[in-house]
Amino acid sequence: MIYGKLVIDGNAVYEIDENCLEKRKEQLKLLEQQQKGAGGEKRKNSGK
């Protein structure tokens, strides 16, 4: 059985899918790296 996290907010209960959360973190990390790389190239070219 897979256990997830439960968040209780008043009368609402939410189950957090930890696998999905981990994938999302990886996607955000890759996106940040791509943006930093693209930003660095723009700065180099604009100085010429």
CHARMM-style PDB file with segment names, atoms N, HN, CA, C and O in Angstrom:
ATOM      1  N   MET     1       0.846  -1.188   0.000  1.00  0.00      PROA
ATOM      2  CA  MET     1       0.000   0.000   0.000  1.00  0.00      PROA
ATOM      3  C   MET     1       0.883   1.241   0.000  1.00  0.00      PROA
ATOM      4  O   MET     1       1.875   1.301   0.727  1.00  0.00      PROA
ATOM      5  N   ILE     2       0.522   2.235  -0.819  1.00  0.00      PROA
ATOM      6  HN  ILE     2      -0.284   2.186  -1.409  1.00  0.00      PROA
ATOM      7  CA  ILE     2       1.261   3.476  -0.914  1.00  0.00      PROA
ATOM      8  C   ILE     2       0.610   4.498   0.014  1.00  0.00      PROA
ATOM      9  O   ILE     2      -0.603   4.704  -0.014  1.00  0.00      PROA
ATOM     10  N   TYR     3       1.432   5.120   0.823  1.00  0.00      PROA
ATOM     11  HN  TYR     3       2.418   4.953   0.845  1.00  0.00      PROA
ATOM     12  CA  TYR     3       0.924   6.132   1.738  1.00  0.00      PROA
ATOM     13  C   TYR     3       1.275   7.514   1.221  1.00  0.00      PROA
ATOM     14  O   TYR     3       2.386   7.735   0.739  1.00  0.00      PROA
ATOM     15  N   GLY     4       0.346   8.436   1.318  1.00  0.00      PROA
ATOM     16  HN  GLY     4      -0.556   8.257   1.710  1.00  0.00      PROA
ATOM     17  CA  GLY     4       0.568   9.817   0.915  1.00  0.00      PROA
ATOM     18  C   GLY     4       0.353  10.714   2.114  1.00  0.00      PROA
ATOM     19  O   GLY     4       0.031  10.251   3.208  1.00  0.00      PROA
ATOM     20  N   LYS     5       0.532  11.976   1.899  1.00  0.00      PROA
ATOM     21  HN  LYS     5       0.794  12.353   1.011  1.00  0.00      PROA
ATOM     22  CA  LYS     5       0.305  12.946   2.973  1.00  0.00      PROA
ATOM     23  C   LYS     5      -1.120  13.455   2.886  1.00  0.00      PROA
ATOM     24  O   LYS     5      -1.657  13.651   1.796  1.00  0.00      PROA
ATOM     25  N   LEU     6      -1.721  13.665   4.033  1.00  0.00      PROA
ATOM     26  HN  LEU     6      -1.285  13.505   4.918  1.00  0.00      PROA
ATOM     27  CA  LEU     6      -3.056  14.248   4.094  1.00  0.00      PROA
ATOM     28  C   LEU     6      -2.953  15.651   4.663  1.00  0.00      PROA
ATOM     29  O   LEU     6      -2.244  15.889   5.641  1.00  0.00      PROA
ATOM     30  N   VAL     7      -3.661  16.568   4.046  1.00  0.00      PROA
ATOM     31  HN  VAL     7      -4.237  16.375   3.252  1.00  0.00      PROA
ATOM     32  CA  VAL     7      -3.732  17.939   4.528  1.00  0.00      PROA
ATOM     33  C   VAL     7      -5.182  18.193   4.896  1.00  0.00      PROA
ATOM     34  O   VAL     7      -6.078  18.026   4.068  1.00  0.00      PROA
ATOM     35  N   ILE     8      -5.410  18.593   6.130  1.00  0.00      PROA
ATOM     36  HN  ILE     8      -4.683  18.728   6.802  1.00  0.00      PROA
ATOM     37  CA  ILE     8      -6.766  18.884   6.599  1.00  0.00      PROA
ATOM     38  C   ILE     8      -6.902  20.393   6.744  1.00  0.00      PROA
ATOM     39  O   ILE     8      -6.158  21.030   7.489  1.00  0.00      PROA
ATOM     40  N   ASP     9      -7.861  20.950   6.023  1.00  0.00      PROA
ATOM     41  HN  ASP     9      -8.466  20.433   5.418  1.00  0.00      PROA
ATOM     42  CA  ASP     9      -8.106  22.390   6.033  1.00  0.00      PROA
ATOM     43  C   ASP     9      -9.583  22.596   6.348  1.00  0.00      PROA
ATOM     44  O   ASP     9     -10.424  22.573   5.449  1.00  0.00      PROA
ATOM     45  N   GLY    10      -9.893  22.794   7.610  1.00  0.00      PROA
ATOM     46  HN  GLY    10      -9.210  22.812   8.341  1.00  0.00      PROA
ATOM     47  CA  GLY    10     -11.285  22.929   8.020  1.00  0.00      PROA
ATOM     48  C   GLY    10     -12.020  21.626   7.778  1.00  0.00      PROA
ATOM     49  O   GLY    10     -11.641  20.597   8.337  1.00  0.00      PROA
ATOM     50  N   ASN    11     -13.061  21.642   6.961  1.00  0.00      PROA
ATOM     51  HN  ASN    11     -13.369  22.478   6.507  1.00  0.00      PROA
ATOM     52  CA  ASN    11     -13.811  20.432   6.639  1.00  0.00      PROA
ATOM     53  C   ASN    11     -13.271  19.720   5.402  1.00  0.00      PROA
ATOM     54  O   ASN    11     -13.742  18.634   5.064  1.00  0.00      PROA
ATOM     55  N   ALA    12     -12.298  20.311   4.728  1.00  0.00      PROA
ATOM     56  HN  ALA    12     -11.915  21.193   5.003  1.00  0.00      PROA
ATOM     57  CA  ALA    12     -11.735  19.725   3.503  1.00  0.00      PROA
ATOM     58  C   ALA    12     -10.496  18.894   3.829  1.00  0.00      PROA
ATOM     59  O   ALA    12      -9.685  19.270   4.675  1.00  0.00      PROA
ATOM     60  N   VAL    13     -10.366  17.766   3.148  1.00  0.00      PROA
ATOM     61  HN  VAL    13     -11.025  17.460   2.461  1.00  0.00      PROA
ATOM     62  CA  VAL    13      -9.196  16.904   3.311  1.00  0.00      PROA
ATOM     63  C   VAL    13      -8.594  16.681   1.928  1.00  0.00      PROA
ATOM     64  O   VAL    13      -9.296  16.301   0.991  1.00  0.00      PROA
ATOM     65  N   TYR    14      -7.283  16.923   1.806  1.00  0.00      PROA
ATOM     66  HN  TYR    14      -6.713  17.232   2.567  1.00  0.00      PROA
ATOM     67  CA  TYR    14      -6.574  16.766   0.541  1.00  0.00      PROA
ATOM     68  C   TYR    14      -5.499  15.700   0.697  1.00  0.00      PROA
ATOM     69  O   TYR    14      -4.804  15.660   1.712  1.00  0.00      PROA
ATOM     70  N   GLU    15      -5.361  14.843  -0.298  1.00  0.00      PROA
ATOM     71  HN  GLU    15      -5.925  14.875  -1.123  1.00  0.00      PROA
ATOM     72  CA  GLU    15      -4.297  13.847  -0.297  1.00  0.00      PROA
ATOM     73  C   GLU    15      -3.225  14.316  -1.283  1.00  0.00      PROA
ATOM     74  O   GLU    15      -3.523  14.627  -2.436  1.00  0.00      PROA
ATOM     75  N   ILE    16      -1.979  14.363  -0.816  1.00  0.00      PROA
ATOM     76  HN  ILE    16      -1.738  14.111   0.121  1.00  0.00      PROA
ATOM     77  CA  ILE    16      -0.864  14.805  -1.641  1.00  0.00      PROA
ATOM     78  C   ILE    16      -0.231  13.589  -2.313  1.00  0.00      PROA
ATOM     79  O   ILE    16       0.159  12.637  -1.638  1.00  0.00      PROA
ATOM     80  N   ASP    17      -0.132  13.620  -3.627  1.00  0.00      PROA
ATOM     81  HN  ASP    17      -0.449  14.393  -4.176  1.00  0.00      PROA
ATOM     82  CA  ASP    17       0.519  12.554  -4.392  1.00  0.00      PROA
ATOM     83  C   ASP    17       2.014  12.862  -4.406  1.00  0.00      PROA
ATOM     84  O   ASP    17       2.466  13.743  -5.137  1.00  0.00      PROA
ATOM     85  N   GLU    18       2.779  12.131  -3.593  1.00  0.00      PROA
ATOM     86  HN  GLU    18       2.411  11.415  -2.999  1.00  0.00      PROA
ATOM     87  CA  GLU    18       4.204  12.427  -3.436  1.00  0.00      PROA
ATOM     88  C   GLU    18       4.995  12.146  -4.712  1.00  0.00      PROA
ATOM     89  O   GLU    18       5.981  12.833  -4.978  1.00  0.00      PROA
ATOM     90  N   ASN    19       4.592  11.157  -5.504  1.00  0.00      PROA
ATOM     91  HN  ASN    19       3.791  10.599  -5.287  1.00  0.00      PROA
ATOM     92  CA  ASN    19       5.283  10.880  -6.761  1.00  0.00      PROA
ATOM     93  C   ASN    19       5.116  12.046  -7.728  1.00  0.00      PROA
ATOM     94  O   ASN    19       6.072  12.455  -8.386  1.00  0.00      PROA
ATOM     95  N   CYS    20       3.913  12.573  -7.811  1.00  0.00      PROA
ATOM     96  HN  CYS    20       3.136  12.240  -7.276  1.00  0.00      PROA
ATOM     97  CA  CYS    20       3.633  13.707  -8.683  1.00  0.00      PROA
ATOM     98  C   CYS    20       4.404  14.939  -8.202  1.00  0.00      PROA
ATOM     99  O   CYS    20       4.945  15.689  -9.014  1.00  0.00      PROA
ATOM    100  N   LEU    21       4.454  15.144  -6.903  1.00  0.00      PROA
ATOM    101  HN  LEU    21       4.014  14.535  -6.243  1.00  0.00      PROA
ATOM    102  CA  LEU    21       5.156  16.279  -6.326  1.00  0.00      PROA
ATOM    103  C   LEU    21       6.648  16.210  -6.650  1.00  0.00      PROA
ATOM    104  O   LEU    21       7.257  17.227  -6.978  1.00  0.00      PROA
ATOM    105  N   GLU    22       7.234  15.023  -6.559  1.00  0.00      PROA
ATOM    106  HN  GLU    22       6.739  14.196  -6.292  1.00  0.00      PROA
ATOM    107  CA  GLU    22       8.655  14.845  -6.862  1.00  0.00      PROA
ATOM    108  C   GLU    22       8.936  15.125  -8.342  1.00  0.00      PROA
ATOM    109  O   GLU    22       9.930  15.772  -8.672  1.00  0.00      PROA
ATOM    110  N   LYS    23       8.070  14.644  -9.227  1.00  0.00      PROA
ATOM    111  HN  LYS    23       7.262  14.119  -8.959  1.00  0.00      PROA
ATOM    112  CA  LYS    23       8.231  14.904 -10.657  1.00  0.00      PROA
ATOM    113  C   LYS    23       8.146  16.399 -10.945  1.00  0.00      PROA
ATOM    114  O   LYS    23       8.908  16.926 -11.755  1.00  0.00      PROA
ATOM    115  N   ARG    24       7.223  17.072 -10.281  1.00  0.00      PROA
ATOM    116  HN  ARG    24       6.604  16.644  -9.623  1.00  0.00      PROA
ATOM    117  CA  ARG    24       7.050  18.517 -10.489  1.00  0.00      PROA
ATOM    118  C   ARG    24       8.298  19.277 -10.051  1.00  0.00      PROA
ATOM    119  O   ARG    24       8.718  20.220 -10.721  1.00  0.00      PROA
ATOM    120  N   LYS    25       8.895  18.869  -8.926  1.00  0.00      PROA
ATOM    121  HN  LYS    25       8.554  18.102  -8.382  1.00  0.00      PROA
ATOM    122  CA  LYS    25      10.113  19.513  -8.449  1.00  0.00      PROA
ATOM    123  C   LYS    25      11.239  19.351  -9.464  1.00  0.00      PROA
ATOM    124  O   LYS    25      11.990  20.294  -9.716  1.00  0.00      PROA
ATOM    125  N   GLU    26      11.361  18.159 -10.049  1.00  0.00      PROA
ATOM    126  HN  GLU    26      10.752  17.393  -9.845  1.00  0.00      PROA
ATOM    127  CA  GLU    26      12.386  17.911 -11.056  1.00  0.00      PROA
ATOM    128  C   GLU    26      12.153  18.783 -12.290  1.00  0.00      PROA
ATOM    129  O   GLU    26      13.100  19.334 -12.851  1.00  0.00      PROA
ATOM    130  N   GLN    27      10.884  18.910 -12.714  1.00  0.00      PROA
ATOM    131  HN  GLN    27      10.114  18.463 -12.258  1.00  0.00      PROA
ATOM    132  CA  GLN    27      10.566  19.733 -13.870  1.00  0.00      PROA
ATOM    133  C   GLN    27      10.913  21.197 -13.621  1.00  0.00      PROA
ATOM    134  O   GLN    27      11.452  21.871 -14.498  1.00  0.00      PROA
ATOM    135  N   LEU    28      10.603  21.685 -12.423  1.00  0.00      PROA
ATOM    136  HN  LEU    28      10.165  21.138 -11.710  1.00  0.00      PROA
ATOM    137  CA  LEU    28      10.904  23.071 -12.094  1.00  0.00      PROA
ATOM    138  C   LEU    28      12.411  23.317 -12.047  1.00  0.00      PROA
ATOM    139  O   LEU    28      12.884  24.375 -12.463  1.00  0.00      PROA
ATOM    140  N   LYS    29      13.159  22.343 -11.543  1.00  0.00      PROA
ATOM    141  HN  LYS    29      12.774  21.484 -11.206  1.00  0.00      PROA
ATOM    142  CA  LYS    29      14.607  22.469 -11.476  1.00  0.00      PROA
ATOM    143  C   LYS    29      15.194  22.542 -12.890  1.00  0.00      PROA
ATOM    144  O   LYS    29      16.078  23.358 -13.151  1.00  0.00      PROA
ATOM    145  N   LEU    30      14.706  21.691 -13.805  1.00  0.00      PROA
ATOM    146  HN  LEU    30      13.988  21.028 -13.594  1.00  0.00      PROA
ATOM    147  CA  LEU    30      15.180  21.723 -15.189  1.00  0.00      PROA
ATOM    148  C   LEU    30      14.822  23.044 -15.857  1.00  0.00      PROA
ATOM    149  O   LEU    30      15.630  23.607 -16.596  1.00  0.00      PROA
ATOM    150  N   LEU    31      13.617  23.539 -15.601  1.00  0.00      PROA
ATOM    151  HN  LEU    31      12.961  23.082 -15.001  1.00  0.00      PROA
ATOM    152  CA  LEU    31      13.180  24.804 -16.178  1.00  0.00      PROA
ATOM    153  C   LEU    31      14.062  25.952 -15.695  1.00  0.00      PROA
ATOM    154  O   LEU    31      14.426  26.821 -16.487  1.00  0.00      PROA
ATOM    155  N   GLU    32      14.410  25.968 -14.408  1.00  0.00      PROA
ATOM    156  HN  GLU    32      14.115  25.262 -13.765  1.00  0.00      PROA
ATOM    157  CA  GLU    32      15.285  27.009 -13.874  1.00  0.00      PROA
ATOM    158  C   GLU    32      16.650  26.961 -14.546  1.00  0.00      PROA
ATOM    159  O   GLU    32      17.212  28.003 -14.886  1.00  0.00      PROA
ATOM    160  N   GLN    33      17.190  25.753 -14.740  1.00  0.00      PROA
ATOM    161  HN  GLN    33      16.734  24.907 -14.463  1.00  0.00      PROA
ATOM    162  CA  GLN    33      18.495  25.611 -15.373  1.00  0.00      PROA
ATOM    163  C   GLN    33      18.447  26.113 -16.813  1.00  0.00      PROA
ATOM    164  O   GLN    33      19.385  26.765 -17.272  1.00  0.00      PROA
ATOM    165  N   GLN    34      17.362  25.817 -17.530  1.00  0.00      PROA
ATOM    166  HN  GLN    34      16.600  25.288 -17.158  1.00  0.00      PROA
ATOM    167  CA  GLN    34      17.226  26.275 -18.911  1.00  0.00      PROA
ATOM    168  C   GLN    34      17.127  27.797 -18.968  1.00  0.00      PROA
ATOM    169  O   GLN    34      17.709  28.428 -19.851  1.00  0.00      PROA
ATOM    170  N   GLN    35      16.395  28.382 -18.034  1.00  0.00      PROA
ATOM    171  HN  GLN    35      15.922  27.870 -17.317  1.00  0.00      PROA
ATOM    172  CA  GLN    35      16.238  29.835 -18.032  1.00  0.00      PROA
ATOM    173  C   GLN    35      17.549  30.521 -17.688  1.00  0.00      PROA
ATOM    174  O   GLN    35      17.864  31.566 -18.257  1.00  0.00      PROA
ATOM    175  N   LYS    36      18.316  29.956 -16.773  1.00  0.00      PROA
ATOM    176  HN  LYS    36      18.060  29.107 -16.311  1.00  0.00      PROA
ATOM    177  CA  LYS    36      19.615  30.533 -16.426  1.00  0.00      PROA
ATOM    178  C   LYS    36      20.550  30.462 -17.614  1.00  0.00      PROA
ATOM    179  O   LYS    36      21.280  31.413 -17.892  1.00  0.00      PROA
ATOM    180  N   GLY    37      20.534  29.343 -18.317  1.00  0.00      PROA
ATOM    181  HN  GLY    37      19.941  28.570 -18.092  1.00  0.00      PROA
ATOM    182  CA  GLY    37      21.385  29.183 -19.491  1.00  0.00      PROA
ATOM    183  C   GLY    37      21.005  30.155 -20.588  1.00  0.00      PROA
ATOM    184  O   GLY    37      21.879  30.764 -21.206  1.00  0.00      PROA
ATOM    185  N   ALA    38      19.729  30.309 -20.837  1.00  0.00      PROA
ATOM    186  HN  ALA    38      19.019  29.815 -20.335  1.00  0.00      PROA
ATOM    187  CA  ALA    38      19.253  31.223 -21.875  1.00  0.00      PROA
ATOM    188  C   ALA    38      19.535  32.667 -21.467  1.00  0.00      PROA
ATOM    189  O   ALA    38      19.899  33.490 -22.307  1.00  0.00      PROA
ATOM    190  N   GLY    39      19.372  32.971 -20.210  1.00  0.00      PROA
ATOM    191  HN  GLY    39      19.076  32.303 -19.527  1.00  0.00      PROA
ATOM    192  CA  GLY    39      19.629  34.330 -19.731  1.00  0.00      PROA
ATOM    193  C   GLY    39      21.094  34.693 -19.855  1.00  0.00      PROA
ATOM    194  O   GLY    39      21.424  35.831 -20.189  1.00  0.00      PROA
ATOM    195  N   GLY    40      21.981  33.740 -19.590  1.00  0.00      PROA
ATOM    196  HN  GLY    40      21.712  32.816 -19.319  1.00  0.00      PROA
ATOM    197  CA  GLY    40      23.410  33.984 -19.697  1.00  0.00      PROA
ATOM    198  C   GLY    40      23.825  34.255 -21.121  1.00  0.00      PROA
ATOM    199  O   GLY    40      24.679  35.107 -21.365  1.00  0.00      PROA
ATOM    200  N   GLU    41      23.234  33.544 -22.075  1.00  0.00      PROA
ATOM    201  HN  GLU    41      22.540  32.852 -21.878  1.00  0.00      PROA
ATOM    202  CA  GLU    41      23.558  33.751 -23.487  1.00  0.00      PROA
ATOM    203  C   GLU    41      23.109  35.135 -23.946  1.00  0.00      PROA
ATOM    204  O   GLU    41      23.818  35.793 -24.707  1.00  0.00      PROA
ATOM    205  N   LYS    42      21.954  35.576 -23.497  1.00  0.00      PROA
ATOM    206  HN  LYS    42      21.378  35.042 -22.879  1.00  0.00      PROA
ATOM    207  CA  LYS    42      21.451  36.878 -23.903  1.00  0.00      PROA
ATOM    208  C   LYS    42      22.380  37.975 -23.391  1.00  0.00      PROA
ATOM    209  O   LYS    42      22.656  38.935 -24.110  1.00  0.00      PROA
ATOM    210  N   ARG    43      22.861  37.845 -22.170  1.00  0.00      PROA
ATOM    211  HN  ARG    43      22.636  37.065 -21.586  1.00  0.00      PROA
ATOM    212  CA  ARG    43      23.730  38.852 -21.599  1.00  0.00      PROA
ATOM    213  C   ARG    43      25.044  38.924 -22.373  1.00  0.00      PROA
ATOM    214  O   ARG    43      25.561  40.016 -22.609  1.00  0.00      PROA
ATOM    215  N   LYS    44      25.582  37.788 -22.765  1.00  0.00      PROA
ATOM    216  HN  LYS    44      25.162  36.901 -22.573  1.00  0.00      PROA
ATOM    217  CA  LYS    44      26.832  37.769 -23.508  1.00  0.00      PROA
ATOM    218  C   LYS    44      26.667  38.460 -24.854  1.00  0.00      PROA
ATOM    219  O   LYS    44      27.521  39.249 -25.258  1.00  0.00      PROA
ATOM    220  N   ASN    45      25.569  38.166 -25.550  1.00  0.00      PROA
ATOM    221  HN  ASN    45      24.875  37.526 -25.222  1.00  0.00      PROA
ATOM    222  CA  ASN    45      25.346  38.733 -26.876  1.00  0.00      PROA
ATOM    223  C   ASN    45      25.020  40.220 -26.817  1.00  0.00      PROA
ATOM    224  O   ASN    45      25.388  40.957 -27.732  1.00  0.00      PROA
ATOM    225  N   SER    46      24.351  40.678 -25.784  1.00  0.00      PROA
ATOM    226  HN  SER    46      24.053  40.079 -25.041  1.00  0.00      PROA
ATOM    227  CA  SER    46      23.948  42.081 -25.728  1.00  0.00      PROA
ATOM    228  C   SER    46      25.142  42.986 -25.447  1.00  0.00      PROA
ATOM    229  O   SER    46      25.082  44.182 -25.732  1.00  0.00      PROA
ATOM    230  N   GLY    47      26.215  42.448 -24.899  1.00  0.00      PROA
ATOM    231  HN  GLY    47      26.264  41.477 -24.667  1.00  0.00      PROA
ATOM    232  CA  GLY    47      27.389  43.250 -24.598  1.00  0.00      PROA
ATOM    233  C   GLY    47      28.291  43.478 -25.785  1.00  0.00      PROA
ATOM    234  O   GLY    47      29.225  44.276 -25.703  1.00  0.00      PROA
ATOM    235  N   LYS    48      28.037  42.797 -26.892  1.00  0.00      PROA
ATOM    236  HN  LYS    48      27.278  42.149 -26.958  1.00  0.00      PROA
ATOM    237  CA  LYS    48      28.928  42.912 -28.071  1.00  0.00      PROA
ATOM    238  C   LYS    48      28.555  44.049 -28.945  1.00  0.00      PROA
ATOM    239  OT1 LYS    48      29.200  44.280 -29.968  1.00  0.00      PROA
TER     240      LYS     48
END
